[in-house]
Amino acid sequence: MKNTWRFGESELNYIREVLDSGFGSSTSGDMCKRFEEAFAEKVGVKYAISFNSGTATLQAGLEAVGVGYGDEVIFPPLTVISNVNVVLQQNAIPVFADVERDTFNIDPADIERKITSKTKAIMPVSLYGLSCDLDPIMELAAKHGIAVINDAAEAHMAEYKRTPIAKIADITSYSTENSKHVTTGEGGIVVTDNEEYAISMRKFGALGYAALKSGDGRVRMHKDIFQDPTYKRHDAYGYNYRMPEVAAAMGLAQTERLDMFIDLRVKIAKMYDEVVAKVDYLFPQATPDGSLNTYWAYTIRYDRDDVSWQEFRHKYMEFGGDGIYAAWALSYDETLMSSGAFKKICPPLYENLSFPMGICPVAEEIQPKLMQFVTNYGSEEEAAPKVEALRKTIDFFS
Ligand SMILES: Cc1ncc(COP(=O)(O)O)c(C=O)c1O
């Protein structure tokens, strides 16, 4: 098996348990429930609901807090396209708030400027493993009666002011796709302390079955009630976004080893930190005191004109580094948005909507400069030659 540090006997044992159970029906099996309970406990909240992606979790979060036709949702443009897509899927209006030059996360001051009477939710992103600045965001939300869905797809176990981030926002959403701290291949998990939100998200991700509970995604009731021609199954609108039991088996095993995964990524980030410190054109993502950055990636702002971004990357790879990853284009600069293709999702609402450049000047300035380095290595020894390649690249261009 490749990556034995990441996947081991416990994943195989739990997956075997699922296969041994025989896949009776879509209502049998308890692996999703076990993964959810373990994850909820790990991040310190009451309810966790597993999904088939960290995109579906975000949409469920918007649905739970009541985001619908014509509502505005504020979020940063420096993120994966999922955030725009889920807002559009809810027939809501994307409103982009700028980011901070040093943390790369959403700027609460710009959120405040963008709040209107139509704002229904703020969806900050805790980028690359670092929590967004939650205190001012939660204060704004309380003042205006707005919900906060923290997109922590990349920030498993991150802390803000020494508090686990999952305890702070109304809803916190995680992705468990391949590269994340906990992976289920593809998948997501969303957490909350609010039972009403939990039930709503559960139903939204599982076809709106009336009998679903905050703590259990399988319909469990006496067969004589369920298997009756007069029984009405659905009392809410929902999709089938459920996580498969086999994936949840991996999620459970991975959650049990999460501390090790976090510890390793943090240690590897510190190795990059040592090499980058004192280089006057490399600015690592600034981690405020009290925050635990769990470094899904180690990200720097590359502020140098005489050596291009690509030249630096190619030299790094020549010295044995893995490819440096670029930040996504800003969401409003993606062709989906700039071409107007998004308008077909809800023509009457989006007809006159456009997102010209200039909306978020800091994000526009830093996005082309960001460089993401891999932290997902099996040991400090495995990471060492990659970090050394960065040191050699810096020396080469000095
Ligand atoms: C910040 C952010 N939000 C949302 C997502 C969406 O997660 P998924 O790929 O599981 O749909 C990702 C993952 O790629 C992400 O990095």
The ligand as a Gaussian input file, in Angstrom:
#p B3LYP/6-31G(d) Opt

LIG

0 1
 C      -11.899000      26.333000       1.037000
 C      -12.650000      25.181000       0.458000
 N      -13.990000      25.195000       0.498000
 C      -14.721000      24.175000       0.012000
 C      -14.128000      23.076000      -0.552000
 C      -14.995000      22.056000      -1.161000
 O      -14.792000      20.779000      -0.698000
 P      -15.017000      19.499000      -1.622000
 O      -13.880000      19.436000      -2.599000
 O      -15.010000      18.370000      -0.649000
 O      -16.326000      19.672000      -2.291000
 C      -12.732000      22.999000      -0.583000
 C      -12.041000      21.798000      -1.065000
 O      -11.474000      21.598000      -2.017000
 C      -11.971000      24.076000      -0.100000
 O      -10.634000      24.060000      -0.143000

